[in-house]
Amino acid sequence: MAEKLIASAGNNIEGTRSDCFITIELMQSGGIKLNISSKVASLFENSIKSQILDFCKFYKIKSANISIDDFGALPFTISARLEAAYRKIMHDPIEAYLPGPNLPKIIATDKNRLRRSRLYLPGNEPKFFPNASLHKPDGIILDLEDSVHPANKESARILVRNALRFLDFSPSERMVRINQGELGLEDLEQIIPQNVNLILIPKCESGEDLKLVAAKIDSICEDKKLKHKPWLMPIIESAQGIENAYEIATASNLVCALAIGLEDYTADIGVERTKEGNESLYARLALVNAAKAARVQAIDTVFSDVNDMDGLQKSVFEAKSIGFEGKGCIHPRQIPIVNRAFLPNEKEIEKAKQIAIAFEAAEKKGLGVVALGSKMIDPPVVKRALKIVKLAEENQLIEKSWRNES
């Protein structure tokens, strides 16, 4: 080795927690020298040393100076930061460092499962990961796109990969938002084998964009002999994407939902985003219509003011009224409001129960027409009523034995 090679990865800014900052300097001789500074050194210094030495053995590193400033990082984070620093030194692709057992097998999720709330977590901030499911979002998004600085993209990718391997986010659906274009396809190489349930595709503008991601997933699943492929949720964030929404929704049978992103959409059409949302009404209605025509879910954008709970509730009710079935969340305090608002209210439940009883009575009589009093009920209305009743039962809004009480 003709020269010293050195690189760092991780976070060490003021207030850092559940993370670490690692520097690796490869040397020509001298063996492995460790400098460990840890807030939990009395308890975990030996295990940190053991982990670093295992890392060196895996990559056949004979001589190096390795320093770590540890702020309570879990082992999966230390592993990720070690690998990220080493990858910065090595110009050629290297094998992934995946110590320890895999997470127990994750159950595949249903295409039509509830996706009322999905909580975005910055992909390079491990402090948010371990307790995210305690807030009970329907989905947890480990984000590799907008929340990650361009210089930290690979480091975040490795961290998210490790989090998927070692953390159980249940009962929340395990989601990852990849980057755009070629960088997003590279994300998939690390993410797809790690028991991910759903991939969000940002700034999707055509069916071809969607097909490129689906083809890459097919290739990875075939190569790794994976049984389950993740669902796809393209995010529509431009005027062109809105015009191609139905094409995008039907580009693959892995698409389970269309989501809309209004920050980029309003920028694309050259207007300011407002809380009232009049400037984006056409786009939102068009996306809902495309999603319903393709028989997939329609998911609304995030509400960006995390302190305005009244505004959030109003936004969710408005979204629900035009056909959306879920909404993005950027703070845990938004989750309870979103989850409850997207469930049926008492009036909706009572009407749905009446229609369900009428439908079941017609079925028993072998009738093809459902009537409620003197009014004929169309099949789509029956289908919606049955869905509302099922939601109410699953969320303990009514007892499953409610028919016996009618």
N, C-alpha and C positions, 0 to 999 in steps of 0.2 A: 504494500500500500504506500504510495508515494507521498500522500499528504493526509493531514488530519481531516476527518469528515465529521461534521456536527450538525444536529438538528434538534428542534424542540416541538412539543405538542401539549395541548391542554390549556387550562386557565389558571392564572395566579393573580388576577386583579383583586382589589380590595372587596371583601364580602364573598369571595368564592367559597362554596361549600359543596360537599359530595363530589369533588373533582380533584384533579392534581395537575401539576406542571412537571413534565419530564424532559430532560435533556440527555441525549446520547451522543457521546463523542467516541468514534471508533479510533483505536490506536494500533500502532504496529506491534507493540509488545507491552508487557507489564501486567497482563491478566485483567480480571474484572474488578474495578474499584467502584464502590457504591457510596453515595452521600445521600442519606435519607433524613429529611426533615418532615415530621408528621405530628399533627395535633393529637393523634392517637397512638404515638410511638410505644408507650408503655404496654399497650395491649396487642398491637398488630405489627410492630417493626419486624419481627422474625418472619411473619407470613409474607410481608411485603418483600423482604430480601429473598425469600424462597421463590416468590412469583417472578421476580426479576431474573434470578439465576436460571429458572426454568425457561424463561423467554430467551435468554442468551444461548442456552443449550439447544433450543428448537431451531434457532437461526444460525447455529454454529459460530457464534461470536466469541472469539478467544480473548480479545483484549479491548477494553472500553472503559471510559469513565461515564458513569450513569448517575445522574442526580435526580431526585424527586422531591418536590414540595407537595406534600399530601394534605388535603383539607377534608379528610374523611371520605375519600373515594372508595366505592365498593370494588371488589376484585375485577368485575367486568369492565369497569372504567379504567382501571390501571392497565389492564391488558390492551384496551383500545388505544390508550395514549402511548404506550410503548410501541405498538405496531405502527401507529401513525408517524411517530418520530423516525422510526427506522425506514419507513417507506419514503420519507423525504430525502434520506441519504442515498438510498438505492435507486438507480435509474431504471433498472430492469424490473419487470413484474416479479413480485415475491409471493410465496404461499401465505395464505391467511393463517394467523395465529389464533387457534380456537381451542384453548385449554379447557379442561373440565368436561363434565357430561352435558349433553344437550338438555334443554328443557323438556319435560315430559310431553308427549304428543298433544298438540293443540287440536281441538275439534274444529272442523271446517264450519263456517257460518252459512246460514241460509241466504239465498239471494234476496228474499223479501223481508228479512228480519227488520226490526225497528232500528231506524237510524235518525232518531229525533235530534240528538246532540252528538257532536264530534268535537273533542277537545284538542286544540293544536298545542303541541309541545315543541319548543325549539330543539332541533336535533343535536346541537352541540352543548346542551345544558343538562347534564345528567341529574342535577338536583331535583328536577321536576318528575323524573321517571318513576321511582319506586312506589310512590303513594298516589299516583294519578287515578287509579281505578277506585280509590276510596270515595271520590266525588261522584261516582256512578254515571259517567257519560256512556252513551250507547257505543261510542267509538273513541279510541285514543289515537291521535295522529302524531307520529314521530316525523317531524318536518325537516326535510333536507333542502327545501327550496328557499323561499323568501326570508325565513328567519335565520339563515346561516350565511355568514360573510363568505364571499368567494374564496378567500384564502383558506377557509376552514372546511371546505366541501368534503375533501377526502377524510379528514379527521372525524367529521360528523357522521359520514357514511359508516365508518368502522365502529363508532360508538353505538349507532342505532342498530347495526348488525348484532353487536354483542348484547345490547339490551333485549332484543328479540329472543336471543338464545337463553338468557339467564333470568329474565323477569316474566312473571305470570301476570298479565294485565286483565285477566278475567274478572268479572263477566263482560268487560268491554271488548268490542271488536278491535283487533290489532291492525292498525292502518299505518301506511307510510306515504307521505307525499314526496315523490321523486322530483328531480330537476327536469328542466326542459331539454329536449333534443338528445344529443349524443351523451351528455353528462348523465341524463336520466337513465339511458340504457346501461351505462356503467354502474349506476346505483343498483339496478336490478340484479346484476351479477352477485352482489353481496347480500341483497335483501331477500330475494325469492326463496333461497333454501332455508330461511330461518323462521318458518311457521308464521308467515304474515297472511292475514285474512283478506286485505284489500289494499290496492294501490291507487292513490290519487294522481291523476295526470294533469299537471298545470298547463294553462294557456293552450288548451287543445282547440285547434281551429278547423280540422277536417277529419273525415273518416280515415284518411291515410295516416295522420298522426297517431290515431288510436291503433290502427293495424300494425304499425311499427312496434309499438309497445307489446301488443298481444303476441306478435311473432317472436319477439325476444323472450317473452315469458315461456312460450311453447318450447323454444330451443333450450332454455335453461332447465325446464321441467323434464324434458326428454333426456338431456345429458346427465342430470342428477337423479333420474328415475323417481321423480316426485309424483305422488298420487293426486294431490290437490293443487289446483291453480287458484290464485287469489282473484277476487272480484275486482273490477275496474270501475273507478269513478272519475270520469273526465271532468275537469273544471273548465267551464266556458267563460272566457275573460276578454273577449273582443267582439266587435261587430261581425267580423267574418265567422267567428265561432257560433254566434247566435243564428246566423243565416244557415249554418250547416249543422244545427243541433240534432235534427232527426237522423241525418247521415252518420253523425258521430255515435248517437245512441244505438244504432243498429249495425255498427261496424264489427261488432264481436258479441257472441253470446255470453261473454264474461262481464259485459257492462251491466251493472246493477242499479246505477243511478247517474243522473246528470246533476252537477253542482254549478252554481254561478258565482263568479268572483267580481264584485262590483267596483273595487278600487281600480283595477286595471281596465275594466270595461268603460267606466266613465272617463278615464284618461284617454282611452282609445277614441271615444267619440267627441272628446274635447270639451267636456263639461265638468263641473264640480259635483261631487257626490253630496247629497243632502240626506237628512234623517227622514224627510217625507218620501223621498225616492221617486218622485214623479219623472225624473230624467231617465230612470231605468225601468219604468213600468213595462214598456214594450218588450224589452229584452227578457224580463222575468216571466211575463205571460207567454212569450214565444218558447222559452225554455220549458216551462211547465207543460205546454201543449205538446212539444216534441217528446218529452219524457213519457207523458200519458199515452201518446200514439205508439211509442215503442215498448210500452208496458214495463217501464222502469221507474224508479223513484225520482222525484224532483226535490233537490236539496238547496235551501236558500243560503245566501252569503252570511258572513259574520256581521255582528253588530259591534262596532268598534269602540263605543263609549262604555267602558266596563263599570262606570259609576252610575250610569243612568238605568236603573232597573225598571222604572216605569216605561221609559222609552223602549227598552228591550221587550217588555211584555207586549206593548202595542205593536212592535215590529213583528213579533212572532204570530200574534193573532191575525195581523194583516197578511203575513206570508201563508198562514194556514188557509185563510179565506180565498186565496187565489190558487190553491192546489199544492203548495209545498208541503213536504212531509218531514222536514228536518231543517236544522240550522247549525252553522258553525259557531263554535265558542272559543274565545281567546282567554277566558279566565274561568276558574272553577265556579265562582259565584253565579255565573250565568246559567249553569247546567240545570239546577232545579226548576228555574222558570221555564226554560226551553222544554225540558222533559214533560212538565205538567201541561203546558199550553198546547202541545201537540197530541195530547190524549183527548178523547171525546169528552164533551161536557155532559151534564146531567140531562139536558134537553135532547141532545143528540143520542144519548144512550137509550132513553125511554122510547124515542121514535124508532130506533134501530131494533129494539126488542119486539115492538109490535110487528114490524115488517118480518123479522126472523120467525116469529110465531106463525104469521100468515103464510110464509113460504113453506115452513115445515108441514103445516096443515094441508096446503095444496099438494105437496109431494106425497103425503100419505094417501090422498084421494086420487093420485095419478093425474092431477091437473097440470097443464103446461102454463097456466096463467095464474099469477098471484094477485089477489085482491085484498085491499084493506078497506073494509066498509064497502062503499060503492065505487072506490077508486082503484083502477088497475095500476099495478106497480111494475115498472119496466125492469128487465134483468140487470142493467148496470146499477140501479138503485138498490136492488136486492143484494147484489154483490157487495156494495159499499156498506149496507146495513150489517151483513154478516161479518165483515171485517171489523166494524166498530164494536160489535158484541164480543168478538174474539179479543180485541185490544182491551176492552173493559174487564173481561175475565182474567186475562193474563196480568193485569196491573191491579187486581183486587179492588176495582171500582164497583164491581158487582160479584155476588157469589156465583160459582159455577152451577149451583142448583137453583138459579133464579127462575127457571121454567116451572119448577114445582110451586113457586110462590105466586105465579101469575094467575 
